Amino acid sequence: MTLDFISGAIEVTEKEKIMRNMTSGSKKLVAGLGAVLIAGSVLGGVATSAQAAAKPDAAALQYMVAEEKLAHDVYVTLGDEYGLRVFTNIARSETQHQSAVARLLDKYGIKNPTLGDKVGVFDDPKLQKLYDDLVAKGMLSLQDALEVGVLVEETDIADLKEVIAGNEPAAVDRVLTNLLNASYKHLAAFERQLN
């Protein structure tokens, strides 16, 4: 996952680029094929969307479950330090997020890299360093701790958007979209505390 993304930019999908370069006759052919596929699906045919047939990106889901654990662990640690309800409430929510992604891993037979890991312990050295750095910053002051919450949620939002933009099965998109919506709420909660 990457932290680099362009805020507010309108992304043009490959499909839109292709459609812009097609002739009118080609567009009609594509539209007709789409109608045939839709009709086949509606009438009980075997035609399905590529997305519905796709297998999930195992590495992306493994990263997402670890990222949800990281958020949980950071919030538990900072909640213990400051006793602020926003940390404990959101940590509880992150437990549910981690469980939701873990269920997807189980559904698709993908290994869960977080099983058995204690709070603050990560198999991935990069995530371990990130956890350590975030907690160290958060321990400087309550202001820093809240800023860490904002950073974690902004990063989670960017990563969720990236995975959702990929070719994931509908079940994965549904779960990750729910997590995305919750992350926006978490971000707003931390920003309210800062104001």
C-alpha positions in Angstrom: 0.0 0.0 0.0 1.2 3.5 -0.6 0.6 6.7 1.3 0.9 8.8 -1.8 -2.3 9.7 -3.5 -3.7 12.8 -5.2 -6.4 14.4 -3.2 -9.4 15.8 -5.1 -8.1 14.7 -8.5 -10.6 13.1 -10.8 -9.2 9.7 -11.8 -9.9 8.5 -15.3 -10.3 4.7 -15.5 -8.7 2.7 -18.2 -12.3 2.0 -19.5 -13.0 5.7 -19.8 -9.7 6.2 -21.7 -10.5 3.4 -24.1 -14.1 4.6 -24.7 -12.8 8.1 -25.5 -10.6 6.7 -28.2 -13.2 4.4 -29.8 -15.1 5.2 -32.9 -18.9 5.4 -32.7 -19.3 2.0 -34.3 -16.9 0.4 -31.8 -18.8 2.0 -28.9 -22.1 0.5 -30.2 -20.5 -2.9 -30.4 -19.2 -2.7 -26.8 -22.6 -1.5 -25.7 -24.3 -4.4 -27.5 -21.9 -6.9 -26.0 -22.6 -5.4 -22.5 -26.3 -5.8 -23.2 -25.9 -9.5 -24.2 -23.9 -10.2 -21.0 -26.5 -8.5 -18.8 -29.3 -10.3 -20.6 -27.4 -13.6 -20.1 -27.1 -12.9 -16.4 -30.7 -11.9 -16.0 -32.0 -14.8 -17.9 -29.9 -17.3 -15.9 -27.0 -17.5 -18.3 -23.4 -18.1 -17.2 -22.2 -14.6 -18.0 -20.9 -12.8 -14.9 -18.9 -9.7 -14.4 -15.2 -10.0 -14.2 -15.3 -8.5 -10.7 -17.7 -11.1 -9.4 -15.4 -13.8 -10.7 -12.2 -12.2 -9.4 -10.2 -13.7 -6.5 -9.1 -11.1 -3.9 -5.7 -9.6 -3.8 -4.3 -11.8 -0.9 -1.4 -9.4 -0.1 -3.8 -6.4 0.0 -6.2 -8.2 2.4 -3.3 -9.4 4.6 -2.0 -5.8 4.8 -5.4 -4.4 5.6 -5.9 -6.8 8.5 -2.5 -5.9 9.8 -3.3 -2.2 9.3 -6.5 -2.5 11.3 -4.5 -4.3 14.1 -2.0 -1.4 14.0 -4.7 1.1 14.4 -6.2 -0.9 17.3 -2.9 -1.4 19.0 -1.9 2.3 18.7 -5.3 3.4 20.1 -5.2 0.9 23.0 -1.7 2.1 24.0 -2.6 5.8 23.7 -5.9 5.2 25.4 -4.1 3.6 28.4 -1.8 6.6 28.5 -4.3 9.4 28.3 -7.6 7.7 29.4 -9.4 9.6 26.6 -12.6 7.9 25.5 -12.1 8.6 21.8 -9.1 6.2 21.9 -11.0 3.4 23.7 -14.1 3.7 21.6 -12.2 3.7 18.3 -9.9 0.9 19.5 -13.1 -1.2 20.1 -14.3 -0.3 16.6 -10.9 -1.3 15.1 -11.3 -4.7 16.7 -14.5 -5.1 14.7 -12.7 -4.0 11.5 -9.9 -6.5 12.1 -12.5 -9.2 12.6 -14.3 -8.2 9.4 -11.1 -8.5 7.3 -10.2 -11.7 9.1 -13.5 -13.2 8.0 -12.7 -12.3 4.4 -9.3 -14.0 4.8 -11.0 -17.1 6.1 -13.6 -17.0 3.3 -10.9 -17.0 0.6 -8.5 -19.3 2.4 -5.8 -16.6 2.9 -3.4 -16.8 5.9 -4.0 -14.2 8.6 -0.7 -12.7 9.5 -2.0 -11.2 12.8 -3.2 -14.4 14.4 -1.7 -14.7 17.9 0.1 -11.4 17.8 -0.1 -9.5 21.0 -0.8 -5.7 21.2 2.2 -3.9 19.7 3.7 -6.9 18.1 3.9 -7.2 14.3 5.5 -9.8 12.0 6.2 -7.2 9.3 9.2 -5.1 10.4 7.9 -2.1 8.6 4.6 -2.2 10.5 6.5 -2.8 13.7 8.6 0.3 13.1 5.5 2.3 12.2 3.7 1.2 15.4 6.8 2.1 17.5 7.1 5.5 15.8 3.4 6.3 16.1 3.3 5.4 19.8 6.5 7.3 20.5 5.0 10.4 18.9 1.7 9.9 20.7 3.4 9.7 24.0 4.9 13.2 23.7 1.6 14.9 24.5 -2.2 14.5 24.2 -2.1 16.8 21.2 0.5 14.6 19.5 -1.6 11.5 20.3 -4.6 13.0 18.7 -2.5 13.9 15.6 -1.4 10.3 15.5 -5.1 9.3 15.4 -5.7 11.6 12.5 -2.6 10.3 10.6 -3.6 6.7 11.2 -7.1 7.3 9.9 -6.0 9.3 6.9 -3.6 6.5 6.0 -6.3 3.9 6.5 -8.6 5.8 4.2 -6.0 6.2 1.5 -5.2 2.5 1.6 -8.8 1.4 1.7 -9.5 3.5 -1.4 -6.6 2.0 -3.2 -7.8 -1.6 -2.6 -11.4 -0.8 -3.4 -10.3 0.8 -6.7 -8.7 -2.6 -7.6 -10.5 -5.5 -9.1 -11.8 -7.1 -5.9 -14.8 -9.4 -5.5 -18.1 -7.7 -4.5 -17.9 -9.2 -1.0 -14.5 -7.6 -0.4 -15.6 -4.2 -1.8 -18.7 -4.3 0.5 -16.6 -4.9 3.6 -13.9 -2.5 2.7 -16.4 0.2 1.8 -18.0 -0.2 5.3 -14.5 0.1 6.9 -13.9 3.2 4.7 -17.1 4.9 6.0 -16.2 4.1 9.6 -12.7 5.5 9.1 -14.1 8.8 7.9 -16.1 8.9 11.2 -13.0 8.0 13.2 -11.1 10.8 11.4 -13.9 13.3 12.2 -13.8 12.2 15.9 -10.1 12.8 16.2 -10.4 16.2 14.4 -13.1 17.3 16.8 -10.9 16.5 19.7 -8.1 18.7 18.2 -10.5 21.7 17.7 
